[in-house]
Amino acid sequence: MKKKIFKTLAKINKKVLPKYSTDQDFDLRNASKVQMALIGWKLWVTKNSLD
């Protein structure tokens, strides 16, 4: 049940949240607190959807 919820959240994240890529000259050292929070959220959801 938990894994299914996180898989659904991961799909929603992929469609709704912005993508941060090094191809776009994105640097984590210069990321704002909001960008870091979004990256952390996406990482947490992805990690839990794979377990």
PQR file with spaces between the fields and no chain letter, atoms N, CA, C, O and H, PARSE charges and radii, in Angstrom:
ATOM       1  N    MET     1       0.831   -1.196    0.000 -0.4000 1.5000
ATOM       2  CA   MET     1       0.000    0.000    0.000 -0.0000 2.0000
ATOM       3  C    MET     1       0.876    1.262    0.000  0.5500 1.7000
ATOM       4  O    MET     1       0.652    2.182   -0.786 -0.5500 1.4000
ATOM       5  N    LYS     2       1.883    1.291    0.897 -0.4000 1.5000
ATOM       6  CA   LYS     2       2.754    2.455    1.003 -0.0000 2.0000
ATOM       7  C    LYS     2       3.518    2.685   -0.304  0.5500 1.7000
ATOM       8  O    LYS     2       3.644    3.816   -0.772 -0.5500 1.4000
ATOM       9  H    LYS     2       2.066    0.543    1.535  0.4000 1.0000
ATOM      10  N    LYS     3       4.023    1.599   -0.879 -0.4000 1.5000
ATOM      11  CA   LYS     3       4.805    1.702   -2.114 -0.0000 2.0000
ATOM      12  C    LYS     3       3.947    2.239   -3.260  0.5500 1.7000
ATOM      13  O    LYS     3       4.428    3.015   -4.085 -0.5500 1.4000
ATOM      14  H    LYS     3       3.921    0.679   -0.499  0.4000 1.0000
ATOM      15  N    LYS     4       2.687    1.829   -3.312 -0.4000 1.5000
ATOM      16  CA   LYS     4       1.781    2.279   -4.365 -0.0000 2.0000
ATOM      17  C    LYS     4       1.538    3.787   -4.267  0.5500 1.7000
ATOM      18  O    LYS     4       1.468    4.479   -5.282 -0.5500 1.4000
ATOM      19  H    LYS     4       2.296    1.199   -2.641  0.4000 1.0000
ATOM      20  N    ILE     5       1.411    4.285   -3.040 -0.4000 1.5000
ATOM      21  CA   ILE     5       1.203    5.722   -2.834 -0.0000 2.0000
ATOM      22  C    ILE     5       2.425    6.503   -3.319  0.5500 1.7000
ATOM      23  O    ILE     5       2.288    7.519   -4.000 -0.5500 1.4000
ATOM      24  H    ILE     5       1.468    3.722   -2.216  0.4000 1.0000
ATOM      25  N    PHE     6       3.627    6.018   -2.963 -0.4000 1.5000
ATOM      26  CA   PHE     6       4.834    6.714   -3.379 -0.0000 2.0000
ATOM      27  C    PHE     6       5.053    6.628   -4.885  0.5500 1.7000
ATOM      28  O    PHE     6       5.569    7.575   -5.479 -0.5500 1.4000
ATOM      29  H    PHE     6       3.738    5.192   -2.411  0.4000 1.0000
ATOM      30  N    LYS     7       4.679    5.535   -5.510 -0.4000 1.5000
ATOM      31  CA   LYS     7       4.787    5.447   -6.972 -0.0000 2.0000
ATOM      32  C    LYS     7       3.861    6.468   -7.639  0.5500 1.7000
ATOM      33  O    LYS     7       4.227    7.089   -8.637 -0.5500 1.4000
ATOM      34  H    LYS     7       4.260    4.766   -5.028  0.4000 1.0000
ATOM      35  N    THR     8       2.667    6.634   -7.083 -0.4000 1.5000
ATOM      36  CA   THR     8       1.723    7.626   -7.608 -0.0000 2.0000
ATOM      37  C    THR     8       2.276    9.033   -7.413  0.5500 1.7000
ATOM      38  O    THR     8       2.215    9.862   -8.321 -0.5500 1.4000
ATOM      39  H    THR     8       2.369    6.130   -6.272  0.4000 1.0000
ATOM      40  N    LEU     9       2.820    9.300   -6.218 -0.4000 1.5000
ATOM      41  CA   LEU     9       3.430   10.605   -5.960 -0.0000 2.0000
ATOM      42  C    LEU     9       4.590   10.877   -6.912  0.5500 1.7000
ATOM      43  O    LEU     9       4.751   12.003   -7.382 -0.5500 1.4000
ATOM      44  H    LEU     9       2.871    8.627   -5.480  0.4000 1.0000
ATOM      45  N    ALA    10       5.393    9.867   -7.200 -0.4000 1.5000
ATOM      46  CA   ALA    10       6.524   10.030   -8.112 -0.0000 2.0000
ATOM      47  C    ALA    10       6.049   10.405   -9.517  0.5500 1.7000
ATOM      48  O    ALA    10       6.665   11.236  -10.185 -0.5500 1.4000
ATOM      49  H    ALA    10       5.262    8.952   -6.818  0.4000 1.0000
ATOM      50  N    LYS    11       4.965    9.795   -9.956 -0.4000 1.5000
ATOM      51  CA   LYS    11       4.419   10.129  -11.274 -0.0000 2.0000
ATOM      52  C    LYS    11       3.907   11.560  -11.306  0.5500 1.7000
ATOM      53  O    LYS    11       4.106   12.272  -12.291 -0.5500 1.4000
ATOM      54  H    LYS    11       4.465    9.120   -9.414  0.4000 1.0000
ATOM      55  N    ILE    12       3.246   11.985  -10.229 -0.4000 1.5000
ATOM      56  CA   ILE    12       2.737   13.358  -10.141 -0.0000 2.0000
ATOM      57  C    ILE    12       3.908   14.335  -10.120  0.5500 1.7000
ATOM      58  O    ILE    12       3.880   15.354  -10.811 -0.5500 1.4000
ATOM      59  H    ILE    12       3.084   11.407   -9.429  0.4000 1.0000
ATOM      60  N    ASN    13       4.941   14.027   -9.327 -0.4000 1.5000
ATOM      61  CA   ASN    13       6.128   14.884   -9.266 -0.0000 2.0000
ATOM      62  C    ASN    13       6.754   15.065  -10.642  0.5500 1.7000
ATOM      63  O    ASN    13       7.150   16.169  -11.016 -0.5500 1.4000
ATOM      64  H    ASN    13       4.963   13.199   -8.766  0.4000 1.0000
ATOM      65  N    LYS    14       6.837   13.978  -11.384 -0.4000 1.5000
ATOM      66  CA   LYS    14       7.474   14.022  -12.703 -0.0000 2.0000
ATOM      67  C    LYS    14       6.727   14.952  -13.656  0.5500 1.7000
ATOM      68  O    LYS    14       7.338   15.628  -14.483 -0.5500 1.4000
ATOM      69  H    LYS    14       6.515   13.081  -11.080  0.4000 1.0000
ATOM      70  N    LYS    15       5.409   14.979  -13.532 -0.4000 1.5000
ATOM      71  CA   LYS    15       4.605   15.810  -14.435 -0.0000 2.0000
ATOM      72  C    LYS    15       4.499   17.258  -13.971  0.5500 1.7000
ATOM      73  O    LYS    15       4.441   18.164  -14.803 -0.5500 1.4000
ATOM      74  H    LYS    15       4.913   14.429  -12.860  0.4000 1.0000
ATOM      75  N    VAL    16       4.472   17.496  -12.649 -0.4000 1.5000
ATOM      76  CA   VAL    16       4.142   18.817  -12.121 -0.0000 2.0000
ATOM      77  C    VAL    16       5.370   19.641  -11.735  0.5500 1.7000
ATOM      78  O    VAL    16       5.455   20.822  -12.073 -0.5500 1.4000
ATOM      79  H    VAL    16       4.519   16.760  -11.974  0.4000 1.0000
ATOM      80  N    LEU    17       6.304   19.037  -11.042 -0.4000 1.5000
ATOM      81  CA   LEU    17       7.438   19.793  -10.515 -0.0000 2.0000
ATOM      82  C    LEU    17       8.492   20.038  -11.581  0.5500 1.7000
ATOM      83  O    LEU    17       8.643   19.251  -12.515 -0.5500 1.4000
ATOM      84  H    LEU    17       6.236   18.078  -10.768  0.4000 1.0000
ATOM      85  N    PRO    18       9.230   21.154  -11.428 -0.5600 1.5000
ATOM      86  CA   PRO    18      10.264   21.465  -12.428  0.2800 2.0000
ATOM      87  C    PRO    18      11.417   20.472  -12.369  0.5500 1.7000
ATOM      88  O    PRO    18      11.686   19.860  -11.334 -0.5500 1.4000
ATOM      89  N    LYS    19      12.085   20.329  -13.501 -0.4000 1.5000
ATOM      90  CA   LYS    19      13.242   19.442  -13.602 -0.0000 2.0000
ATOM      91  C    LYS    19      14.504   20.297  -13.480  0.5500 1.7000
ATOM      92  O    LYS    19      14.646   21.332  -14.131 -0.5500 1.4000
ATOM      93  H    LYS    19      11.867   20.825  -14.341  0.4000 1.0000
ATOM      94  N    TYR    20      15.401   19.833  -12.636 -0.4000 1.5000
ATOM      95  CA   TYR    20      16.680   20.520  -12.479 -0.0000 2.0000
ATOM      96  C    TYR    20      17.751   19.625  -13.059  0.5500 1.7000
ATOM      97  O    TYR    20      17.889   18.470  -12.656 -0.5500 1.4000
ATOM      98  H    TYR    20      15.285   18.992  -12.108  0.4000 1.0000
ATOM      99  N    SER    21      18.504   20.151  -13.996 -0.4000 1.5000
ATOM     100  CA   SER    21      19.480   19.347  -14.702 -0.0000 2.0000
ATOM     101  C    SER    21      20.783   20.116  -14.848  0.5500 1.7000
ATOM     102  O    SER    21      20.782   21.342  -14.965 -0.5500 1.4000
ATOM     103  H    SER    21      18.392   21.089  -14.322  0.4000 1.0000
ATOM     104  N    THR    22      21.883   19.394  -14.839 -0.4000 1.5000
ATOM     105  CA   THR    22      23.171   20.049  -15.051 -0.0000 2.0000
ATOM     106  C    THR    22      23.322   20.470  -16.514  0.5500 1.7000
ATOM     107  O    THR    22      24.171   21.302  -16.834 -0.5500 1.4000
ATOM     108  H    THR    22      21.884   18.399  -14.744  0.4000 1.0000
ATOM     109  N    ASP    23      22.508   19.905  -17.395 -0.4000 1.5000
ATOM     110  CA   ASP    23      22.543   20.325  -18.794 -0.0000 2.0000
ATOM     111  C    ASP    23      22.077   21.761  -18.942  0.5500 1.7000
ATOM     112  O    ASP    23      22.433   22.438  -19.907 -0.5500 1.4000
ATOM     113  H    ASP    23      21.819   19.229  -17.135  0.4000 1.0000
ATOM     114  N    GLN    24      21.284   22.229  -17.991 -0.4000 1.5000
ATOM     115  CA   GLN    24      20.753   23.598  -18.036 -0.0000 2.0000
ATOM     116  C    GLN    24      21.603   24.535  -17.171  0.5500 1.7000
ATOM     117  O    GLN    24      21.138   25.604  -16.776 -0.5500 1.4000
ATOM     118  H    GLN    24      20.996   21.679  -17.207  0.4000 1.0000
ATOM     119  N    ASP    25      22.839   24.142  -16.879 -0.4000 1.5000
ATOM     120  CA   ASP    25      23.751   24.914  -16.036 -0.0000 2.0000
ATOM     121  C    ASP    25      23.188   25.144  -14.644  0.5500 1.7000
ATOM     122  O    ASP    25      23.377   26.216  -14.068 -0.5500 1.4000
ATOM     123  H    ASP    25      23.217   23.274  -17.200  0.4000 1.0000
ATOM     124  N    PHE    26      22.499   24.153  -14.098 -0.4000 1.5000
ATOM     125  CA   PHE    26      21.974   24.235  -12.743 -0.0000 2.0000
ATOM     126  C    PHE    26      23.052   23.773  -11.778  0.5500 1.7000
ATOM     127  O    PHE    26      23.630   22.700  -11.950 -0.5500 1.4000
ATOM     128  H    PHE    26      22.345   23.282  -14.565  0.4000 1.0000
ATOM     129  N    ASP    27      23.319   24.577  -10.772 -0.4000 1.5000
ATOM     130  CA   ASP    27      24.356   24.263   -9.791 -0.0000 2.0000
ATOM     131  C    ASP    27      23.736   24.215   -8.400  0.5500 1.7000
ATOM     132  O    ASP    27      23.109   25.179   -7.962 -0.5500 1.4000
ATOM     133  H    ASP    27      22.849   25.449  -10.632  0.4000 1.0000
ATOM     134  N    LEU    28      23.910   23.100   -7.712 -0.4000 1.5000
ATOM     135  CA   LEU    28      23.332   22.957   -6.374 -0.0000 2.0000
ATOM     136  C    LEU    28      23.880   23.984   -5.386  0.5500 1.7000
ATOM     137  O    LEU    28      23.188   24.366   -4.443 -0.5500 1.4000
ATOM     138  H    LEU    28      24.420   22.317   -8.068  0.4000 1.0000
ATOM     139  N    ARG    29      25.088   24.423   -5.591 -0.4000 1.5000
ATOM     140  CA   ARG    29      25.675   25.415   -4.675 -0.0000 2.0000
ATOM     141  C    ARG    29      24.943   26.747   -4.742  0.5500 1.7000
ATOM     142  O    ARG    29      24.950   27.504   -3.771 -0.5500 1.4000
ATOM     143  H    ARG    29      25.651   24.112   -6.357  0.4000 1.0000
ATOM     144  N    ASN    30      24.314   27.042   -5.873 -0.4000 1.5000
ATOM     145  CA   ASN    30      23.619   28.313   -6.041 -0.0000 2.0000
ATOM     146  C    ASN    30      22.103   28.169   -5.946  0.5500 1.7000
ATOM     147  O    ASN    30      21.380   29.127   -6.221 -0.5500 1.4000
ATOM     148  H    ASN    30      24.309   26.427   -6.662  0.4000 1.0000
ATOM     149  N    ALA    31      21.614   27.007   -5.568 -0.4000 1.5000
ATOM     150  CA   ALA    31      20.174   26.766   -5.504 -0.0000 2.0000
ATOM     151  C    ALA    31      19.569   27.495   -4.306  0.5500 1.7000
ATOM     152  O    ALA    31      20.180   27.592   -3.242 -0.5500 1.4000
ATOM     153  H    ALA    31      22.201   26.229   -5.345  0.4000 1.0000
ATOM     154  N    SER    32      18.360   28.002   -4.505 -0.4000 1.5000
ATOM     155  CA   SER    32      17.655   28.659   -3.410 -0.0000 2.0000
ATOM     156  C    SER    32      17.112   27.610   -2.449  0.5500 1.7000
ATOM     157  O    SER    32      17.162   26.412   -2.729 -0.5500 1.4000
ATOM     158  H    SER    32      17.864   27.924   -5.370  0.4000 1.0000
ATOM     159  N    LYS    33      16.597   28.067   -1.325 -0.4000 1.5000
ATOM     160  CA   LYS    33      16.060   27.136   -0.328 -0.0000 2.0000
ATOM     161  C    LYS    33      14.828   26.413   -0.868  0.5500 1.7000
ATOM     162  O    LYS    33      14.601   25.247   -0.543 -0.5500 1.4000
ATOM     163  H    LYS    33      16.556   29.040   -1.098  0.4000 1.0000
ATOM     164  N    VAL    34      14.044   27.087   -1.679 -0.4000 1.5000
ATOM     165  CA   VAL    34      12.860   26.458   -2.268 -0.0000 2.0000
ATOM     166  C    VAL    34      13.284   25.363   -3.245  0.5500 1.7000
ATOM     167  O    VAL    34      12.715   24.272   -3.242 -0.5500 1.4000
ATOM     168  H    VAL    34      14.228   28.034   -1.944  0.4000 1.0000
ATOM     169  N    GLN    35      14.275   25.652   -4.076 -0.4000 1.5000
ATOM     170  CA   GLN    35      14.775   24.651   -5.007 -0.0000 2.0000
ATOM     171  C    GLN    35      15.365   23.454   -4.269  0.5500 1.7000
ATOM     172  O    GLN    35      15.156   22.312   -4.680 -0.5500 1.4000
ATOM     173  H    GLN    35      14.737   26.539   -4.079  0.4000 1.0000
ATOM     174  N    MET    36      16.095   23.699   -3.192 -0.4000 1.5000
ATOM     175  CA   MET    36      16.661   22.600   -2.409 -0.0000 2.0000
ATOM     176  C    MET    36      15.566   21.767   -1.759  0.5500 1.7000
ATOM     177  O    MET    36      15.683   20.545   -1.675 -0.5500 1.4000
ATOM     178  H    MET    36      16.265   24.626   -2.858  0.4000 1.0000
ATOM     179  N    ALA    37      14.500   22.421   -1.296 -0.4000 1.5000
ATOM     180  CA   ALA    37      13.376   21.690   -0.701 -0.0000 2.0000
ATOM     181  C    ALA    37      12.695   20.808   -1.747  0.5500 1.7000
ATOM     182  O    ALA    37      12.339   19.667   -1.455 -0.5500 1.4000
ATOM     183  H    ALA    37      14.405   23.414   -1.364  0.4000 1.0000
ATOM     184  N    LEU    38      12.511   21.328   -2.962 -0.4000 1.5000
ATOM     185  CA   LEU    38      11.906   20.534   -4.031 -0.0000 2.0000
ATOM     186  C    LEU    38      12.779   19.343   -4.416  0.5500 1.7000
ATOM     187  O    LEU    38      12.272   18.247   -4.652 -0.5500 1.4000
ATOM     188  H    LEU    38      12.800   22.255   -3.200  0.4000 1.0000
ATOM     189  N    ILE    39      14.068   19.558   -4.476 -0.4000 1.5000
ATOM     190  CA   ILE    39      14.986   18.469   -4.804 -0.0000 2.0000
ATOM     191  C    ILE    39      14.935   17.406   -3.708  0.5500 1.7000
ATOM     192  O    ILE    39      14.908   16.210   -3.995 -0.5500 1.4000
ATOM     193  H    ILE    39      14.480   20.449   -4.285  0.4000 1.0000
ATOM     194  N    GLY    40      14.922   17.847   -2.463 -0.4000 1.5000
ATOM     195  CA   GLY    40      14.832   16.910   -1.349 -0.0000 2.0000
ATOM     196  C    GLY    40      13.540   16.117   -1.361  0.5500 1.7000
ATOM     197  O    GLY    40      13.542   14.912   -1.106 -0.5500 1.4000
ATOM     198  H    GLY    40      14.945   18.819   -2.229  0.4000 1.0000
ATOM     199  N    TRP    41      12.433   16.789   -1.659 -0.4000 1.5000
ATOM     200  CA   TRP    41      11.127   16.125   -1.738 -0.0000 2.0000
ATOM     201  C    TRP    41      11.133   15.060   -2.827  0.5500 1.7000
ATOM     202  O    TRP    41      10.705   13.927   -2.606 -0.5500 1.4000
ATOM     203  H    TRP    41      12.431   17.768   -1.867  0.4000 1.0000
ATOM     204  N    LYS    42      11.623   15.436   -4.009 -0.4000 1.5000
ATOM     205  CA   LYS    42      11.653   14.489   -5.121 -0.0000 2.0000
ATOM     206  C    LYS    42      12.549   13.306   -4.809  0.5500 1.7000
ATOM     207  O    LYS    42      12.221   12.172   -5.160 -0.5500 1.4000
ATOM     208  H    LYS    42      11.971   16.356   -4.189  0.4000 1.0000
ATOM     209  N    LEU    43      13.677   13.552   -4.154 -0.4000 1.5000
ATOM     210  CA   LEU    43      14.590   12.478   -3.781 -0.0000 2.0000
ATOM     211  C    LEU    43      13.935   11.528   -2.782  0.5500 1.7000
ATOM     212  O    LEU    43      14.045   10.310   -2.924 -0.5500 1.4000
ATOM     213  H    LEU    43      13.943   14.473   -3.868  0.4000 1.0000
ATOM     214  N    TRP    44      13.258   12.069   -1.780 -0.4000 1.5000
ATOM     215  CA   TRP    44      12.596   11.259   -0.748 -0.0000 2.0000
ATOM     216  C    TRP    44      11.493   10.402   -1.357  0.5500 1.7000
ATOM     217  O    TRP    44      11.388    9.214   -1.054 -0.5500 1.4000
ATOM     218  H    TRP    44      13.169   13.058   -1.665  0.4000 1.0000
ATOM     219  N    VAL    45      10.666   11.004   -2.220 -0.4000 1.5000
ATOM     220  CA   VAL    45       9.582   10.251   -2.850 -0.0000 2.0000
ATOM     221  C    VAL    45      10.140    9.161   -3.753  0.5500 1.7000
ATOM     222  O    VAL    45       9.644    8.035   -3.732 -0.5500 1.4000
ATOM     223  H    VAL    45      10.751   11.970   -2.466  0.4000 1.0000
ATOM     224  N    THR    46      11.154    9.470   -4.542 -0.4000 1.5000
ATOM     225  CA   THR    46      11.754    8.479   -5.431 -0.0000 2.0000
ATOM     226  C    THR    46      12.367    7.331   -4.637  0.5500 1.7000
ATOM     227  O    THR    46      12.188    6.165   -4.990 -0.5500 1.4000
ATOM     228  H    THR    46      11.557   10.385   -4.559  0.4000 1.0000
ATOM     229  N    LYS    47      13.088    7.655   -3.568 -0.4000 1.5000
ATOM     230  CA   LYS    47      13.701    6.622   -2.746 -0.0000 2.0000
ATOM     231  C    LYS    47      12.645    5.691   -2.164  0.5500 1.7000
ATOM     232  O    LYS    47      12.833    4.475   -2.165 -0.5500 1.4000
ATOM     233  H    LYS    47      13.233    8.602   -3.282  0.4000 1.0000
ATOM     234  N    ASN    48      11.554    6.231   -1.674 -0.4000 1.5000
ATOM     235  CA   ASN    48      10.511    5.399   -1.069 -0.0000 2.0000
ATOM     236  C    ASN    48       9.707    4.636   -2.110  0.5500 1.7000
ATOM     237  O    ASN    48       9.150    3.583   -1.798 -0.5500 1.4000
ATOM     238  H    ASN    48      11.401    7.220   -1.674  0.4000 1.0000
ATOM     239  N    SER    49       9.633    5.129   -3.316 -0.4000 1.5000
ATOM     240  CA   SER    49       8.887    4.394   -4.343 -0.0000 2.0000
ATOM     241  C    SER    49       9.678    3.205   -4.873  0.5500 1.7000
ATOM     242  O    SER    49       9.094    2.274   -5.427 -0.5500 1.4000
ATOM     243  H    SER    49      10.086    5.984   -3.569  0.4000 1.0000
ATOM     244  N    LEU    50      11.011    3.222   -4.709 -0.4000 1.5000
ATOM     245  CA   LEU    50      11.852    2.134   -5.203 -0.0000 2.0000
ATOM     246  C    LEU    50      12.044    1.019   -4.179  0.5500 1.7000
ATOM     247  O    LEU    50      12.361   -0.112   -4.549 -0.5500 1.4000
ATOM     248  H    LEU    50      11.486    3.978   -4.259  0.4000 1.0000
ATOM     249  N    ASP    51      11.856    1.328   -2.896 -0.4000 1.5000
ATOM     250  CA   ASP    51      12.048    0.292   -1.852 -0.0000 2.0000
ATOM     251  C    ASP    51      11.049   -0.811   -1.927  0.5500 1.7000
ATOM     252  O    ASP    51      11.092   -1.739   -1.119 -0.5500 1.4000
ATOM     253  H    ASP    51      11.599    2.246   -2.596  0.4000 1.0000
